[in-house]
Amino acid sequence: MRKLTRREVIAEFIDRINKGDFVVKDGKIYKKTSKGLKRCGTYDKDGYRQVGLRIGDYAYTVKEHRLLYAYYHGLDKLDDNLTINHINGKKDDNRKENLEQVTQSENNIHAYRMGLNKPLRGEKSARAKLTEEQAIQIKRMLNAGINHIEIAKKLGVSYFCVFNIKRGRTWKHLSI
């Protein structure tokens, strides 16, 4: 048997839900056992629930929110090019009314507006040209009255780099 695509795995999972092997309740998936219902899945490294399914010789995992979106709205409505967004920002709240399909860009904007993603500052920013130590050194030199052009020459950075620190456009989170 060949390995299945993610869409085929979701289709198989939905079939098994419809056959009664699994139960969907309040945005959660449960497996029927002899002792009752047992919550399926684990949390991945990013805090999303993922559920597993063995099909033939292969074991598959699927994000619970993606699977449940397809279950609630129909597999034909699931667009592989779109992301499933949690409207309230809670990654494990997979109720129908809390899931929507959006572009990755819309999902990123939503995360920033909800305060889930904070902009990277300082060295953590991909645009950083300086280390925090260098920025502190520049701030101290500016506070000592040294001209920003001299600082730039001495440290081998651009004039604008020092000027932006002086004007508070960059590294403003550092207090000296």
C-alpha positions in Angstrom: 0.0 0.0 0.0 1.3 3.4 -0.9 1.6 6.3 1.6 -1.5 8.5 1.7 -1.6 12.2 1.2 -2.7 14.4 4.1 -6.1 14.9 2.4 -6.6 11.2 2.1 -5.7 10.7 5.8 -8.3 13.3 6.8 -10.9 11.6 4.6 -10.1 8.3 6.2 -10.4 9.8 9.7 -13.7 11.4 8.8 -15.0 8.1 7.6 -14.0 6.5 10.9 -15.7 9.2 12.8 -18.9 8.7 10.7 -18.7 4.9 11.3 -18.5 5.5 15.1 -14.9 4.6 15.8 -14.3 8.1 17.1 -16.6 10.7 18.7 -16.4 14.5 18.2 -17.6 16.4 21.2 -17.0 20.1 22.0 -14.2 20.4 19.4 -12.4 17.4 20.8 -11.9 13.9 19.3 -12.4 10.8 21.5 -11.8 7.1 20.7 -14.3 4.6 21.9 -12.8 2.1 24.3 -14.2 -0.6 26.6 -13.9 1.8 29.5 -15.7 4.7 27.7 -14.3 7.6 25.7 -10.6 8.4 25.7 -9.3 11.8 24.4 -7.2 11.3 21.3 -4.0 13.0 20.4 -1.1 14.9 21.9 0.2 18.4 21.8 2.9 19.2 19.2 5.9 21.5 19.8 3.8 24.6 18.9 0.9 23.8 21.3 -1.5 22.4 18.7 -3.4 19.1 19.2 -2.5 16.4 16.8 -4.2 13.1 16.4 -2.8 9.8 15.1 -4.2 7.1 12.9 -2.7 3.9 11.7 -3.7 2.9 8.2 -2.1 -0.2 6.8 1.6 -0.2 7.5 1.8 3.6 8.1 1.1 5.8 11.1 -0.1 9.3 10.4 -0.7 12.4 12.4 -3.0 15.2 11.5 -3.6 18.5 13.2 -6.9 18.2 15.1 -8.1 21.7 14.0 -7.6 20.9 10.3 -9.3 17.6 10.6 -12.3 19.0 12.5 -12.6 21.9 10.1 -13.0 19.3 7.3 -15.4 17.3 9.4 -17.6 20.3 10.2 -17.6 21.9 6.8 -16.9 19.0 4.4 -13.6 17.8 2.9 -14.5 19.6 -0.3 -14.4 23.0 1.6 -10.9 22.3 3.0 -8.5 24.3 0.8 -4.9 22.9 1.0 -3.5 26.4 0.3 -5.2 28.0 3.3 -4.5 27.9 7.0 -7.0 27.1 9.8 -7.2 30.0 12.2 -8.5 29.8 15.8 -10.7 32.9 16.0 -10.3 33.3 19.8 -6.5 32.6 19.7 -6.8 29.4 21.8 -4.9 26.6 19.9 -6.8 23.8 21.5 -10.3 25.3 21.1 -11.4 23.4 18.0 -15.2 24.0 18.2 -16.8 24.7 14.8 -17.6 28.4 15.6 -13.9 29.0 16.5 -12.3 27.7 13.3 -12.0 29.6 10.0 -9.9 29.2 6.8 -7.6 32.2 6.1 -4.4 32.9 4.2 -1.1 32.6 6.0 -0.8 36.4 5.9 -4.3 36.8 7.5 -3.4 34.3 10.1 -0.1 36.2 11.0 -2.0 39.5 11.2 -4.6 37.9 13.4 -1.9 36.5 15.7 -0.3 39.9 16.1 -3.6 41.6 16.8 -4.4 39.0 19.4 -1.0 39.4 21.0 0.0 35.8 20.3 3.0 36.8 18.2 5.2 39.7 19.4 7.6 41.4 17.1 11.2 40.3 17.5 13.4 43.0 18.9 17.1 43.5 19.1 19.4 40.6 18.1 16.4 38.3 17.6 15.2 40.4 14.7 16.2 39.1 11.3 17.0 42.7 10.4 19.5 43.3 13.2 22.9 44.5 12.2 24.2 44.8 15.7 24.4 42.7 18.8 22.8 44.0 22.0 26.2 44.6 23.4 27.2 46.8 20.4 23.9 48.8 20.7 24.5 49.4 24.4 28.1 50.6 23.5 26.7 53.0 20.9 24.1 54.3 23.3 26.7 54.9 26.0 29.0 56.7 23.4 26.0 58.9 22.3 25.2 59.7 26.0 28.9 60.7 26.4 28.4 63.3 23.7 30.4 61.5 21.0 29.3 62.4 17.5 27.3 59.7 15.7 29.6 59.9 12.6 32.6 59.3 14.7 30.9 56.3 16.4 30.0 54.8 13.0 33.6 55.1 11.8 35.1 53.7 15.1 32.7 50.7 15.2 32.6 50.1 11.4 28.8 50.5 11.1 26.8 52.8 8.9 26.0 56.3 9.8 22.3 55.5 9.6 22.6 52.6 12.0 23.9 54.9 14.7 21.6 57.8 13.7 18.5 55.4 14.1 19.7 54.5 17.6 20.2 58.2 18.4 16.6 59.0 17.2 15.1 56.1 19.0 14.0 54.3 15.8 15.9 51.1 16.7 17.0 49.5 19.9 14.5 51.7 21.8 13.7 48.9 24.2 17.2 49.2 25.7 17.5 51.7 28.5 20.9 53.0 29.4 
